[in-house]
Amino acid sequence: MISFLLDNLDSLLYLLPSIQRKRERRKEWTGTVEAKKTWTLSKHAYLVIFRTDDGQRKRVRMDRKEDFDIYEENRRYTKKAGQDLPDTEPSPARPKPDSRFRPTTAAPRGR
């Protein structure tokens, strides 16, 4: 049994990242570029870190410098379902709540 697992470990490790990529491809989110990083000795040498509206951090790895240069820090982008990378056009800024319609914090009225 152990020898069977060791023999097939390579194929199992190969499938795990592809399953995660497929799951991430289905998701849709909007976020702001938080940081950009590069590595020289990696297959995916470029990394863009997004902070989504939900507060999650999304890391998008890229192979091409042209894709990496498109994204600017502190700009908002939208990733649509079925795509690997967020849209290259920046999303409009998130609307700020209107102060005229702010709920009041007055004490409840007595009966």
A tleap script that builds the chain and sets N, CA, C and O, in Angstrom:
source leaprc.protein.ff14SB
mol = sequence {
  NMET ILE SER PHE LEU LEU ASP ASN LEU ASP
  SER LEU LEU TYR LEU LEU PRO SER ILE GLN
  ARG LYS ARG GLU ARG ARG LYS GLU TRP THR
  GLY THR VAL GLU ALA LYS LYS THR TRP THR
  LEU SER LYS HIE ALA TYR LEU VAL ILE PHE
  ARG THR ASP ASP GLY GLN ARG LYS ARG VAL
  ARG MET ASP ARG LYS GLU ASP PHE ASP ILE
  TYR GLU GLU ASN ARG ARG TYR THR LYS LYS
  ALA GLY GLN ASP LEU PRO ASP THR GLU PRO
  SER PRO ALA ARG PRO LYS PRO ASP SER ARG
  PHE ARG PRO THR THR ALA ALA PRO ARG GLY
  CARG
}
set mol.1.N position { 0.827 -1.200 0.000 }
set mol.1.CA position { 0.000 0.000 0.000 }
set mol.1.C position { 0.868 1.259 0.000 }
set mol.1.O position { 0.617 2.190 -0.766 }
set mol.2.N position { 1.874 1.284 0.849 }
set mol.2.CA position { 2.757 2.455 0.920 }
set mol.2.C position { 3.534 2.610 -0.379 }
set mol.2.O position { 3.712 3.727 -0.865 }
set mol.3.N position { 3.995 1.511 -0.942 }
set mol.3.CA position { 4.740 1.602 -2.199 }
set mol.3.C position { 3.845 2.143 -3.326 }
set mol.3.O position { 4.313 2.879 -4.194 }
set mol.4.N position { 2.558 1.774 -3.307 }
set mol.4.CA position { 1.616 2.294 -4.301 }
set mol.4.C position { 1.467 3.811 -4.167 }
set mol.4.O position { 1.457 4.525 -5.169 }
set mol.5.N position { 1.352 4.300 -2.934 }
set mol.5.CA position { 1.231 5.742 -2.703 }
set mol.5.C position { 2.488 6.476 -3.143 }
set mol.5.O position { 2.408 7.537 -3.761 }
set mol.6.N position { 3.641 5.916 -2.826 }
set mol.6.CA position { 4.892 6.563 -3.220 }
set mol.6.C position { 5.069 6.583 -4.730 }
set mol.6.O position { 5.585 7.551 -5.289 }
set mol.7.N position { 4.637 5.510 -5.389 }
set mol.7.CA position { 4.736 5.456 -6.851 }
set mol.7.C position { 3.833 6.489 -7.522 }
set mol.7.O position { 4.186 7.051 -8.558 }
set mol.8.N position { 2.678 6.732 -6.932 }
set mol.8.CA position { 1.705 7.652 -7.530 }
set mol.8.C position { 1.730 9.051 -6.913 }
set mol.8.O position { 0.882 9.883 -7.234 }
set mol.9.N position { 2.684 9.312 -6.043 }
set mol.9.CA position { 2.774 10.613 -5.384 }
set mol.9.C position { 3.026 11.734 -6.395 }
set mol.9.O position { 2.491 12.832 -6.245 }
set mol.10.N position { 3.826 11.467 -7.407 }
set mol.10.CA position { 4.105 12.488 -8.420 }
set mol.10.C position { 2.831 12.940 -9.116 }
set mol.10.O position { 2.618 14.136 -9.318 }
set mol.11.N position { 1.994 11.994 -9.478 }
set mol.11.CA position { 0.763 12.362 -10.184 }
set mol.11.C position { -0.198 13.090 -9.253 }
set mol.11.O position { -0.918 13.990 -9.687 }
set mol.12.N position { -0.218 12.710 -7.978 }
set mol.12.CA position { -1.093 13.400 -7.022 }
set mol.12.C position { -0.645 14.839 -6.809 }
set mol.12.O position { -1.471 15.752 -6.771 }
set mol.13.N position { 0.658 15.042 -6.669 }
set mol.13.CA position { 1.169 16.401 -6.478 }
set mol.13.C position { 0.977 17.257 -7.716 }
set mol.13.O position { 0.855 18.477 -7.607 }
set mol.14.N position { 0.948 16.649 -8.879 }
set mol.14.CA position { 0.720 17.376 -10.117 }
set mol.14.C position { -0.735 17.845 -10.214 }
set mol.14.O position { -1.001 18.927 -10.737 }
set mol.15.N position { -1.670 17.044 -9.719 }
set mol.15.CA position { -3.088 17.373 -9.827 }
set mol.15.C position { -3.542 18.460 -8.860 }
set mol.15.O position { -4.451 19.221 -9.190 }
set mol.16.N position { -2.945 18.555 -7.687 }
set mol.16.CA position { -3.402 19.513 -6.683 }
set mol.16.C position { -3.355 20.968 -7.162 }
set mol.16.O position { -4.358 21.665 -7.013 }
set mol.17.N position { -2.253 21.463 -7.726 }
set mol.17.CA position { -2.267 22.855 -8.208 }
set mol.17.C position { -3.255 23.092 -9.337 }
set mol.17.O position { -3.854 24.164 -9.419 }
set mol.18.N position { -3.434 22.107 -10.207 }
set mol.18.CA position { -4.376 22.311 -11.311 }
set mol.18.C position { -5.812 22.381 -10.803 }
set mol.18.O position { -6.624 23.119 -11.361 }
set mol.19.N position { -6.139 21.633 -9.763 }
set mol.19.CA position { -7.473 21.702 -9.173 }
set mol.19.C position { -7.702 23.070 -8.554 }
set mol.19.O position { -8.778 23.651 -8.699 }
set mol.20.N position { -6.686 23.588 -7.859 }
set mol.20.CA position { -6.829 24.904 -7.239 }
set mol.20.C position { -6.955 25.999 -8.294 }
set mol.20.O position { -7.743 26.928 -8.119 }
set mol.21.N position { -6.191 25.909 -9.390 }
set mol.21.CA position { -6.302 26.900 -10.463 }
set mol.21.C position { -7.696 26.889 -11.076 }
set mol.21.O position { -8.252 27.941 -11.390 }
set mol.22.N position { -8.256 25.696 -11.244 }
set mol.22.CA position { -9.588 25.586 -11.821 }
set mol.22.C position { -10.620 26.220 -10.883 }
set mol.22.O position { -11.548 26.887 -11.340 }
set mol.23.N position { -10.459 26.015 -9.579 }
set mol.23.CA position { -11.380 26.592 -8.602 }
set mol.23.C position { -11.254 28.120 -8.593 }
set mol.23.O position { -12.264 28.821 -8.530 }
set mol.24.N position { -10.035 28.635 -8.655 }
set mol.24.CA position { -9.826 30.085 -8.668 }
set mol.24.C position { -10.343 30.712 -9.958 }
set mol.24.O position { -10.795 31.857 -9.953 }
set mol.25.N position { -10.281 29.976 -11.051 }
set mol.25.CA position { -10.749 30.495 -12.337 }
set mol.25.C position { -12.251 30.761 -12.310 }
set mol.25.O position { -12.731 31.666 -12.993 }
set mol.26.N position { -12.998 29.979 -11.528 }
set mol.26.CA position { -14.445 30.145 -11.445 }
set mol.26.C position { -14.867 31.328 -10.591 }
set mol.26.O position { -16.007 31.782 -10.698 }
set mol.27.N position { -13.985 31.837 -9.750 }
set mol.27.CA position { -14.354 32.909 -8.816 }
set mol.27.C position { -14.321 34.271 -9.499 }
set mol.27.O position { -13.615 34.488 -10.484 }
set mol.28.N position { -15.107 35.170 -8.942 }
set mol.28.CA position { -15.187 36.545 -9.447 }
set mol.28.C position { -14.987 37.476 -8.258 }
set mol.28.O position { -15.618 37.300 -7.215 }
set mol.29.N position { -14.106 38.474 -8.412 }
set mol.29.CA position { -13.855 39.406 -7.325 }
set mol.29.C position { -13.344 40.736 -7.861 }
set mol.29.O position { -12.912 40.840 -9.009 }
set mol.30.N position { -13.404 41.743 -7.008 }
set mol.30.CA position { -12.877 43.077 -7.306 }
set mol.30.C position { -11.939 43.453 -6.179 }
set mol.30.O position { -12.258 43.258 -5.006 }
set mol.31.N position { -10.772 43.995 -6.533 }
set mol.31.CA position { -9.817 44.339 -5.496 }
set mol.31.C position { -8.807 45.363 -5.962 }
set mol.31.O position { -8.742 45.721 -7.137 }
set mol.32.N position { -8.014 45.826 -4.995 }
set mol.32.CA position { -6.995 46.846 -5.214 }
set mol.32.C position { -5.613 46.198 -5.182 }
set mol.32.O position { -5.357 45.320 -4.358 }
set mol.33.N position { -4.724 46.625 -6.073 }
set mol.33.CA position { -3.364 46.096 -6.077 }
set mol.33.C position { -2.656 46.609 -4.827 }
set mol.33.O position { -2.530 47.813 -4.606 }
set mol.34.N position { -2.203 45.663 -4.026 }
set mol.34.CA position { -1.541 45.999 -2.773 }
set mol.34.C position { -0.023 46.028 -2.928 }
set mol.34.O position { 0.646 46.891 -2.360 }
set mol.35.N position { 0.518 45.085 -3.699 }
set mol.35.CA position { 1.969 45.012 -3.881 }
set mol.35.C position { 2.285 44.268 -5.174 }
set mol.35.O position { 1.474 43.498 -5.689 }
set mol.36.N position { 3.499 44.525 -5.683 }
set mol.36.CA position { 4.006 43.829 -6.861 }
set mol.36.C position { 5.408 43.344 -6.521 }
set mol.36.O position { 6.214 44.097 -5.974 }
set mol.37.N position { 5.701 42.081 -6.846 }
set mol.37.CA position { 7.006 41.506 -6.526 }
set mol.37.C position { 7.534 40.730 -7.725 }
set mol.37.O position { 6.765 40.226 -8.544 }
set mol.38.N position { 8.859 40.642 -7.812 }
set mol.38.CA position { 9.495 39.866 -8.875 }
set mol.38.C position { 10.552 38.949 -8.279 }
set mol.38.O position { 11.166 39.267 -7.261 }
set mol.39.N position { 10.759 37.796 -8.936 }
set mol.39.CA position { 11.821 36.870 -8.598 }
set mol.39.C position { 12.554 36.524 -9.876 }
set mol.39.O position { 11.961 36.509 -10.954 }
set mol.40.N position { 13.830 36.249 -9.761 }
set mol.40.CA position { 14.588 35.929 -10.961 }
set mol.40.C position { 14.752 34.437 -11.173 }
set mol.40.O position { 14.939 34.001 -12.309 }
set mol.41.N position { 14.688 33.643 -10.120 }
set mol.41.CA position { 14.943 32.213 -10.251 }
set mol.41.C position { 13.680 31.367 -10.167 }
set mol.41.O position { 13.739 30.213 -9.744 }
set mol.42.N position { 12.556 31.916 -10.558 }
set mol.42.CA position { 11.296 31.197 -10.466 }
set mol.42.C position { 10.668 31.071 -11.843 }
set mol.42.O position { 10.897 31.898 -12.726 }
set mol.43.N position { 9.863 30.009 -12.012 }
set mol.43.CA position { 9.148 29.834 -13.276 }
set mol.43.C position { 8.121 30.953 -13.457 }
set mol.43.O position { 7.988 31.521 -14.541 }
set mol.44.N position { 7.397 31.258 -12.376 }
set mol.44.CA position { 6.445 32.361 -12.387 }
set mol.44.C position { 7.125 33.532 -11.685 }
set mol.44.O position { 6.988 33.696 -10.473 }
set mol.45.N position { 7.855 34.345 -12.442 }
set mol.45.CA position { 8.746 35.347 -11.867 }
set mol.45.C position { 8.029 36.592 -11.362 }
set mol.45.O position { 8.641 37.407 -10.672 }
set mol.46.N position { 6.756 36.761 -11.683 }
set mol.46.CA position { 6.048 37.990 -11.332 }
set mol.46.C position { 4.840 37.667 -10.464 }
set mol.46.O position { 4.103 36.718 -10.731 }
set mol.47.N position { 4.645 38.475 -9.415 }
set mol.47.CA position { 3.548 38.273 -8.481 }
set mol.47.C position { 2.873 39.610 -8.212 }
set mol.47.O position { 3.534 40.601 -7.898 }
set mol.48.N position { 1.544 39.626 -8.338 }
set mol.48.CA position { 0.747 40.810 -8.006 }
set mol.48.C position { -0.202 40.391 -6.888 }
set mol.48.O position { -0.921 39.400 -7.011 }
set mol.49.N position { -0.199 41.155 -5.797 }
set mol.49.CA position { -1.045 40.842 -4.645 }
set mol.49.C position { -2.193 41.841 -4.607 }
set mol.49.O position { -1.980 43.053 -4.592 }
set mol.50.N position { -3.411 41.314 -4.590 }
set mol.50.CA position { -4.628 42.124 -4.549 }
set mol.50.C position { -5.263 42.008 -3.173 }
set mol.50.O position { -5.169 40.963 -2.531 }
set mol.51.N position { -5.913 43.080 -2.714 }
set mol.51.CA position { -6.757 43.050 -1.515 }
set mol.51.C position { -8.182 43.210 -2.008 }
set mol.51.O position { -8.541 44.256 -2.549 }
set mol.52.N position { -9.008 42.170 -1.822 }
set mol.52.CA position { -10.370 42.197 -2.339 }
set mol.52.C position { -11.271 43.028 -1.437 }
set mol.52.O position { -10.881 43.422 -0.339 }
set mol.53.N position { -12.484 43.287 -1.918 }
set mol.53.CA position { -13.461 44.039 -1.129 }
set mol.53.C position { -13.853 43.284 0.131 }
set mol.53.O position { -14.266 43.894 1.117 }
set mol.54.N position { -13.725 41.947 0.106 }
set mol.54.CA position { -14.036 41.124 1.273 }
set mol.54.C position { -12.909 41.128 2.297 }
set mol.54.O position { -13.080 40.601 3.397 }
set mol.55.N position { -11.771 41.707 1.963 }
set mol.55.CA position { -10.627 41.738 2.866 }
set mol.55.C position { -9.647 40.599 2.643 }
set mol.55.O position { -8.648 40.507 3.355 }
set mol.56.N position { -9.906 39.726 1.670 }
set mol.56.CA position { -8.996 38.619 1.386 }
set mol.56.C position { -7.840 39.101 0.532 }
set mol.56.O position { -7.955 40.086 -0.198 }
set mol.57.N position { -6.713 38.387 0.634 }
set mol.57.CA position { -5.570 38.666 -0.225 }
set mol.57.C position { -5.534 37.620 -1.326 }
set mol.57.O position { -5.564 36.419 -1.058 }
set mol.58.N position { -5.470 38.081 -2.558 }
set mol.58.CA position { -5.389 37.194 -3.718 }
set mol.58.C position { -4.021 37.395 -4.353 }
set mol.58.O position { -3.618 38.522 -4.643 }
set mol.59.N position { -3.316 36.301 -4.563 }
set mol.59.CA position { -1.996 36.364 -5.202 }
set mol.59.C position { -2.118 35.830 -6.620 }
set mol.59.O position { -2.574 34.707 -6.837 }
set mol.60.N position { -1.710 36.635 -7.569 }
set mol.60.CA position { -1.781 36.249 -8.977 }
set mol.60.C position { -0.353 36.172 -9.498 }
set mol.60.O position { 0.370 37.167 -9.528 }
set mol.61.N position { 0.041 34.960 -9.911 }
set mol.61.CA position { 1.388 34.738 -10.444 }
set mol.61.C position { 1.346 34.831 -11.968 }
set mol.61.O position { 0.397 34.384 -12.612 }
set mol.62.N position { 2.405 35.426 -12.527 }
set mol.62.CA position { 2.455 35.648 -13.973 }
set mol.62.C position { 3.805 35.234 -14.524 }
set mol.62.O position { 4.816 35.261 -13.822 }
set mol.63.N position { 3.803 34.853 -15.779 }
set mol.63.CA position { 5.038 34.468 -16.462 }
set mol.63.C position { 5.609 35.616 -17.288 }
set mol.63.O position { 6.823 35.705 -17.470 }
set mol.64.N position { 4.749 36.485 -17.783 }
set mol.64.CA position { 5.186 37.520 -18.725 }
set mol.64.C position { 5.284 38.885 -18.067 }
set mol.64.O position { 4.395 39.289 -17.317 }
set mol.65.N position { 6.363 39.588 -18.352 }
set mol.65.CA position { 6.574 40.928 -17.810 }
set mol.65.C position { 5.538 41.908 -18.362 }
set mol.65.O position { 5.166 42.860 -17.677 }
set mol.66.N position { 5.069 41.687 -19.590 }
set mol.66.CA position { 4.073 42.578 -20.191 }
set mol.66.C position { 2.780 42.569 -19.369 }
set mol.66.O position { 2.175 43.618 -19.145 }
set mol.67.N position { 2.361 41.385 -18.922 }
set mol.67.CA position { 1.164 41.295 -18.072 }
set mol.67.C position { 1.401 41.970 -16.729 }
set mol.67.O position { 0.522 42.658 -16.209 }
set mol.68.N position { 2.589 41.771 -16.169 }
set mol.68.CA position { 2.931 42.332 -14.867 }
set mol.68.C position { 2.924 43.862 -14.898 }
set mol.68.O position { 2.462 44.502 -13.954 }
set mol.69.N position { 3.431 44.441 -15.977 }
set mol.69.CA position { 3.532 45.902 -16.076 }
set mol.69.C position { 2.180 46.589 -16.232 }
set mol.69.O position { 2.070 47.786 -15.963 }
set mol.70.N position { 1.158 45.867 -16.655 }
set mol.70.CA position { -0.171 46.462 -16.854 }
set mol.70.C position { -0.784 46.917 -15.538 }
set mol.70.O position { -1.448 47.953 -15.484 }
set mol.71.N position { -0.563 46.142 -14.471 }
set mol.71.CA position { -1.209 46.412 -13.186 }
set mol.71.C position { -0.420 47.460 -12.399 }
set mol.71.O position { 0.797 47.355 -12.240 }
set mol.72.N position { -1.140 48.471 -11.910 }
set mol.72.CA position { -0.535 49.561 -11.147 }
set mol.72.C position { -0.974 49.465 -9.694 }
set mol.72.O position { -2.113 49.103 -9.400 }
set mol.73.N position { -0.058 49.794 -8.793 }
set mol.73.CA position { -0.381 49.736 -7.364 }
set mol.73.C position { -1.457 50.768 -7.018 }
set mol.73.O position { -1.525 51.848 -7.605 }
set mol.74.N position { -2.288 50.400 -6.050 }
set mol.74.CA position { -3.388 51.230 -5.533 }
set mol.74.C position { -4.470 51.502 -6.572 }
set mol.74.O position { -5.227 52.462 -6.426 }
set mol.75.N position { -4.562 50.692 -7.604 }
set mol.75.CA position { -5.650 50.788 -8.578 }
set mol.75.C position { -6.539 49.570 -8.408 }
set mol.75.O position { -6.077 48.510 -7.987 }
set mol.76.N position { -7.821 49.725 -8.739 }
set mol.76.CA position { -8.791 48.638 -8.585 }
set mol.76.C position { -8.980 47.897 -9.907 }
set mol.76.O position { -9.046 48.507 -10.974 }
set mol.77.N position { -9.066 46.569 -9.815 }
set mol.77.CA position { -9.285 45.727 -10.984 }
set mol.77.C position { -10.339 44.682 -10.646 }
set mol.77.O position { -10.540 44.346 -9.479 }
set mol.78.N position { -11.013 44.169 -11.677 }
set mol.78.CA position { -12.052 43.161 -11.505 }
set mol.78.C position { -11.640 41.882 -12.207 }
set mol.78.O position { -11.269 41.900 -13.380 }
set mol.79.N position { -11.707 40.761 -11.480 }
set mol.79.CA position { -11.471 39.456 -12.083 }
set mol.79.C position { -12.825 38.818 -12.322 }
set mol.79.O position { -13.628 38.663 -11.402 }
set mol.80.N position { -13.067 38.451 -13.564 }
set mol.80.CA position { -14.341 37.828 -13.932 }
set mol.80.C position { -14.199 36.314 -13.946 }
set mol.80.O position { -13.105 35.784 -14.140 }
set mol.81.N position { -15.313 35.625 -13.740 }
set mol.81.CA position { -15.318 34.164 -13.739 }
set mol.81.C position { -14.893 33.650 -15.114 }
set mol.81.O position { -15.317 34.180 -16.141 }
set mol.82.N position { -14.059 32.625 -15.125 }
set mol.82.CA position { -13.601 32.029 -16.370 }
set mol.82.C position { -12.297 32.601 -16.883 }
set mol.82.O position { -11.768 32.109 -17.879 }
set mol.83.N position { -11.757 33.632 -16.231 }
set mol.83.CA position { -10.495 34.224 -16.654 }
set mol.83.C position { -9.419 33.945 -15.609 }
set mol.83.O position { -9.713 33.813 -14.421 }
set mol.84.N position { -8.171 33.856 -16.067 }
set mol.84.CA position { -7.066 33.627 -15.143 }
set mol.84.C position { -6.582 34.921 -14.509 }
set mol.84.O position { -6.217 34.943 -13.334 }
set mol.85.N position { -6.579 35.999 -15.285 }
set mol.85.CA position { -6.071 37.281 -14.798 }
set mol.85.C position { -7.201 38.302 -14.718 }
set mol.85.O position { -8.161 38.218 -15.484 }
set mol.86.N position { -7.103 39.261 -13.804 }
set mol.86.CA position { -8.099 40.333 -13.756 }
set mol.86.C position { -8.057 41.178 -15.026 }
set mol.86.O position { -7.055 41.191 -15.741 }
set mol.87.N position { -9.159 41.885 -15.300 }
set mol.87.CA position { -9.232 42.763 -16.468 }
set mol.87.C position { -8.103 43.781 -16.413 }
set mol.87.O position { -7.670 44.194 -15.337 }
set mol.88.N position { -7.633 44.178 -17.594 }
set mol.88.CA position { -6.544 45.143 -17.637 }
set mol.88.C position { -7.034 46.573 -17.478 }
set mol.88.O position { -6.241 47.467 -17.182 }
set mol.89.N position { -8.322 46.800 -17.670 }
set mol.89.CA position { -8.884 48.132 -17.445 }
set mol.89.C position { -9.193 48.296 -15.963 }
set mol.89.O position { -9.858 47.437 -15.383 }
set mol.90.N position { -8.730 49.372 -15.331 }
set mol.90.CA position { -9.039 49.574 -13.919 }
set mol.90.C position { -10.538 49.726 -13.693 }
set mol.90.O position { -11.245 50.297 -14.523 }
set mol.91.N position { -11.013 49.215 -12.572 }
set mol.91.CA position { -12.419 49.349 -12.199 }
set mol.91.C position { -12.649 50.727 -11.605 }
set mol.91.O position { -11.718 51.337 -11.080 }
set mol.92.N position { -13.872 51.225 -11.680 }
set mol.92.CA position { -14.147 52.511 -11.036 }
set mol.92.C position { -13.983 52.377 -9.522 }
set mol.92.O position { -14.136 51.295 -8.955 }
set mol.93.N position { -13.674 53.484 -8.898 }
set mol.93.CA position { -13.493 53.483 -7.446 }
set mol.93.C position { -14.784 53.062 -6.769 }
set mol.93.O position { -15.880 53.307 -7.273 }
set mol.94.N position { -14.632 52.425 -5.619 }
set mol.94.CA position { -15.801 51.996 -4.868 }
set mol.94.C position { -16.544 53.226 -4.375 }
set mol.94.O position { -15.917 54.115 -3.799 }
set mol.95.N position { -17.861 53.315 -4.577 }
set mol.95.CA position { -18.597 54.500 -4.148 }
set mol.95.C position { -18.599 54.625 -2.626 }
set mol.95.O position { -18.742 53.641 -1.900 }
set mol.96.N position { -18.439 55.855 -2.173 }
set mol.96.CA position { -18.464 56.115 -0.738 }
set mol.96.C position { -19.915 56.271 -0.297 }
set mol.96.O position { -20.742 56.778 -1.055 }
set mol.97.N position { -20.232 55.838 0.926 }
set mol.97.CA position { -21.615 55.986 1.388 }
set mol.97.C position { -21.998 57.459 1.490 }
set mol.97.O position { -21.192 58.299 1.890 }
set mol.98.N position { -23.227 57.751 1.126 }
set mol.98.CA position { -23.727 59.114 1.157 }
set mol.98.C position { -24.072 59.488 2.594 }
set mol.98.O position { -24.820 58.775 3.263 }
set mol.99.N position { -23.524 60.611 3.067 }
set mol.99.CA position { -23.722 60.991 4.464 }
set mol.99.C position { -25.152 61.454 4.738 }
set mol.99.O position { -25.572 61.482 5.895 }
set mol.100.N position { -25.905 61.815 3.706 }
set mol.100.CA position { -27.283 62.261 3.926 }
set mol.100.C position { -28.178 61.125 4.398 }
set mol.100.O position { -29.182 61.363 5.069 }
set mol.101.N position { -27.826 59.905 4.057 }
set mol.101.CA position { -28.672 58.770 4.389 }
set mol.101.C position { -28.068 57.906 5.496 }
set mol.101.O position { -28.390 56.723 5.611 }
set mol.102.N position { -27.208 58.489 6.295 }
set mol.102.CA position { -26.582 57.749 7.373 }
set mol.102.C position { -27.617 57.464 8.458 }
set mol.102.O position { -28.373 58.363 8.828 }
set mol.103.N position { -27.668 56.242 8.976 }
set mol.103.CA position { -28.643 55.954 10.018 }
set mol.103.C position { -28.339 56.757 11.282 }
set mol.103.O position { -27.179 56.986 11.624 }
set mol.104.N position { -29.371 57.167 11.947 }
set mol.104.CA position { -29.192 57.950 13.168 }
set mol.104.C position { -28.875 57.031 14.332 }
set mol.104.O position { -29.240 55.855 14.338 }
set mol.105.N position { -28.192 57.589 15.309 }
set mol.105.CA position { -27.830 56.804 16.495 }
set mol.105.C position { -28.566 57.319 17.713 }
set mol.105.O position { -28.068 57.213 18.834 }
set mol.106.N position { -29.757 57.881 17.503 }
set mol.106.CA position { -30.544 58.420 18.609 }
set mol.106.C position { -31.066 57.280 19.477 }
set mol.106.O position { -31.244 56.149 19.024 }
set mol.107.N position { -31.302 57.619 20.736 }
set mol.107.CA position { -31.837 56.642 21.688 }
set mol.107.C position { -33.267 56.262 21.290 }
set mol.107.O position { -33.993 57.092 20.744 }
set mol.108.N position { -33.678 55.025 21.555 }
set mol.108.CA position { -35.037 54.626 21.206 }
set mol.108.C position { -36.068 55.433 22.012 }
set mol.108.O position { -35.825 55.812 23.158 }
set mol.109.N position { -37.187 55.674 21.401 }
set mol.109.CA position { -38.251 56.456 22.047 }
set mol.109.C position { -38.957 55.615 23.100 }
set mol.109.O position { -39.129 54.406 22.944 }
set mol.110.N position { -39.356 56.277 24.164 }
set mol.110.CA position { -40.083 55.574 25.227 }
set mol.110.C position { -41.534 55.347 24.856 }
set mol.110.O position { -42.049 55.992 23.942 }
set mol.111.N position { -42.192 54.451 25.543 }
set mol.111.CA position { -43.589 54.123 25.237 }
set mol.111.C position { -44.524 54.776 26.158 }
set mol.111.O position { -45.736 54.602 26.034 }
savepdb mol mol.pdb
quit
